[in-house]
Amino acid sequence: MESQGRFSVFRDRNFSVFFVGYVTSNIGTSMASVALAFAVLHNGGSPTDLSLVLAARIVPMVVFLLGGGVLGDRLPRRQVMLVADSVRALSQGTLALLLLAGPVPLWTLLALAACGGLGEALFRPSFDGLVPQLAPKGRLPEANALLGMAQSAANVGGPALAGVLVAVTSAATVLLVDTLSYLISIGALLMLRVGDRAPGSGQSSMVAELRAGWRAFSTHTWLWTVTLQFTMFNLVVWAPYLVLGPVSADRDYGGPEAWGLIVGTFGGGALIGGLLLLGRRPSRPLVVTTLITFLWAAPSAALAVRAPLWAVCVAALAAGMSSAVFNSLWMTTIQQHVPADSLSRVMSYVTFGAYSVGPIGLALAGPLAESTSIGLVLAIGVGWQIFANSVVLMLPAVRTLHAPDLDPDKSVAANPIESTEATTSDTAKY
């Protein structure tokens, strides 16, 4: 019976349909990340070129993310996501066709990567706001865990398959698969029966709605503190790993197959972490997330010392497990403590804060490694992660936040948080 309860959210048709589209698009995306890296490297690009291409995707995502959050609270979220997936399908399909035709200039890679980032800026805040509409409030932990597991499962097979396909065919083939995956996601979104009513009234100006979203975000100390931690993590730890990981795999571990194995193992760890978390609801979720994310630095540490490939994979497995636990508990905590009509805006601030300086890290990782060494850049990130997590763990706002005790079958409508104005001035409810 307990196992059935963990998966009972699939009884909802909307969630089941959405789940299929989500896991399919994530398979394509996880494959495309490997393909893009080696499309640059095998096209004569340097680590600096790869840094620029990865940064080109993040920059428009950061620039337009807050606007995407306003649109997600002002317009029907499903419609916003349909536009976003269409933009991403078009950019990936165009890039695939150009690669099939011959060498692609760097500026073209940068422009198409930027289009993909724009699509992500539109998609992510509306996705974060739509999930609570697809599952009862009391089943949000299971829904988030299952969506995280779907992404993890995609991350297991996608990169490994992409590594093989890049080696035996081309990066363009993988990007065509990614394009198809976005089209399937569009079909799933069209099949949802959630209505197209806008979450908010849409009568305020965009500036006023951004200010209201900021009040909802900044009210909670735990929210902006962990977001700040994310900001520095992406700058110092993750951005260098994303750039220097493929470079290390190409130089020290045999090429794209090795990087696909490392990334796929990370996804496998995330899948295991999601399975272990499913049905469990820790009373102090942020303490758990802070403790387990010390492991995020493990892959960087392994690559920094040029550990054997199996050791790098073990480190990626541990980091993947911690990632799944963090993502599920973090999203559930936000959904349970932030009003529904400002959720997209609040999540846009969270994501904006987390990724705002990411492009700097991506752009600098390659040049810094070329002027010093890959091992030194990665080791600095490891030291930072240990220090930052230790500081966050000491904060009372993180240690004392408790998860609400909700009936698993309680609907979203029963959530006592009904408006931004009613909650941003009264944090005692939480």
Buried (B, 14 or more C-beta within 10 A) or exposed (E): EEEEEBEBBBEBEBBEBBBBBBBBBBBBBBBBBBBBBBBBBBBEBBBBBBBBBBBBBBBBBBBBBBBBBBBBBBBBBBBBBBBBBBBBBBBBBBBBEBBBEEEBEBEBBBBBBBBBBBBBBBBBBBBBBBBBBBBBBBBBBBBBBBBBBBBBBBBBBBBBBBBBBBEEEBBBBBBBBBBBBBBBBBBBBEEBEBEEEBBBEEEBEEEEBBEBBBBBBEBBBBBBBBBBBBBBBBBBBBBBBBBBBBBBBBEBBEBBBBBBBBBBBBBBBBBBBBBEBBBEBBEBBBBBBBEBBBBBBBBBBBBBEBBEBEBBBBBBBBBBBBBBBBBBBBBBBBBBBBBBBBBBBBBBBBBBBBBBBBBBBBBBBBBBBBEEEBBEBBBBBBEBBEEBBEEBBEBEBBBEBEBBEBEBEBEBEEBEBEBBEEBBEEEEEB
